[in-house]
């Protein structure tokens, strides 16, 4: 079911999320449907949206959902960076539609997570997918792209 996306300034967005427990898997799979429906509705309205974090709909669990060709649910993800190479990107967010923020992100990342069957998995990303995963992962720690702005002139409004 489509849920309301919390907007910039909502105190819940700045809270650190709790790990999901295997005993909560049934609820997490219901959460996946809410994340999917919310993301699809946002995409229909704004024409963008590739992933969403549970805290963006007020659920303080360490769960991410990416909806591209093959949807992926990341439960209790942990990020690692194989090197220190950074690059500058314009970051956007469903919690502040219309605002772009210049941030520095790692060019490559590896995400370790549990899947829908509670199996341990990992994926490697580079470029814009690495940026996307880092952005969503930040939500789990109560960090928004606005908090990672390169400087006080790093904010751009879309038309």
N, C-alpha and C positions, 0 to 999 in steps of 0.2 A: 504494500500500500504506500502511495506517495506520502512523504512526510515533509514538514516544514524545514527548510534549511536555515540554520541559525546564521544571523548576519553579524558582520564586523561590529565589535563592541559588546556582544552578548558575553557575559562572564563565563558561561559554560564552555566557550571555545578556548579558554585559557587554562582549563583544567587538564591534569595528566590522567590518561585513561588507564584502566586496570586490565590485566591480562585476562583473557577468556579461559575458562576451565573446560576440560573435556566433558564434564557433566552438564555443561551449558550448550552443548553442540546443537540440540534441537532448537533452542532460542536463537543461536547464531545463524542457523539456516533460515529461520523466519526473518531475521535481521537482513540477511542477504537479499531477500525479496523486497524489503522496504528500501534498501540502498539502491537496488536495480530500478525500481519504479520511480524513485526520487530523481535519480540520475537521468533516466530516459525522459521524464517530464521536463527537467531543466534543459536538456538537449533540444527538445521540441520547442521550448520557449526562446532559448538564446542561440541555438545552433552550435553550441560547444558543450564540452563535458566528456571527459574520458574516464574519470575515476572519482571516488568519493570515500571519505573516512566516516566511520560510525559517529564520532563526536560532532560532526556537522549536522546530524539530525538528533543530537541530544543524547546519544548512547555512549557512555564512557567505557567503551571496550576497545581493546587493541585489535580492531578489525578494519581492513581496507577492501574496497571492491573496485576492480578495474573492468570496464565494459568496452572492449574493442571487438575484434573478430571473434575471439574466444574469451568469454567472461572468466575472471579469476577472483576468487575470494582468498584474501591473505589474512590468516588468523595468527595473532601474536607475532607479527613480523619483527625481524631484527635486521638492521642495515649494517653493511660493512663496505668500506671503500678500498679497492685494490691499489689505488695510488692517490696522489695529492693533486692531480690535475683538476683545476676549476675552470669554469667559464661563466660569462655573464648571460643571463636570460631575463626576459620579461615574463614574470609570473602572474597568472590570473587565478581567480578562485571563485567557486560558487557562493562563498560566504561574502564576497564583495564584487558582484557582477559589475562590469564597466570600469573597474580599476585595474591597472597593470602596475606591477612593482618590479623594478630592476633589482635582481639579487644575484649572488654568486652561488653556483651549485657545483657539486662534483660531476665530472664528465662521465664517470662510470660508477656503478654500484652493484652490489650483490645483496639480494634480499633472501633471508631464510625465514620460513614460515610453516604453519600447519595448513593443510588443505581441508576440504569439506569432510574428508574421511579421517581427519586427525593424523595424517601422514606428514612426516617431515619432508619439506621440499625446499628448493632454492632456484632462483632465476638470476641471470645477469642482465644488466641493462646498460646502455650508453646513450649519450645525447639526450633528446627530448624525453625518452622513456625513463632515463635515469632521473632527470629533473622532475618528472611527474611523480615517480615513486617517492623521492625525497620530500616533495611538497606534501603529499598525502601522509607520509610517515610523521612529518612535523606536527600535523593535527593531533596525533596520538599523544604528543608531549605538550600540547597546549601552545604550540608555536605557530604563528601565522606568518605568511610571506611579508606582511607589513613590518614585522619585527626583525626581518632579515634584510631590509632595504639597504642598499650600498651606502646611501647618504640621504640627506633630507630633500634632495631633488630627484629622487628615484621613483616618483609617483606620476602616473600618466592616466588620464581619463579617456576611455574609448568614446567615440562618437555615438 
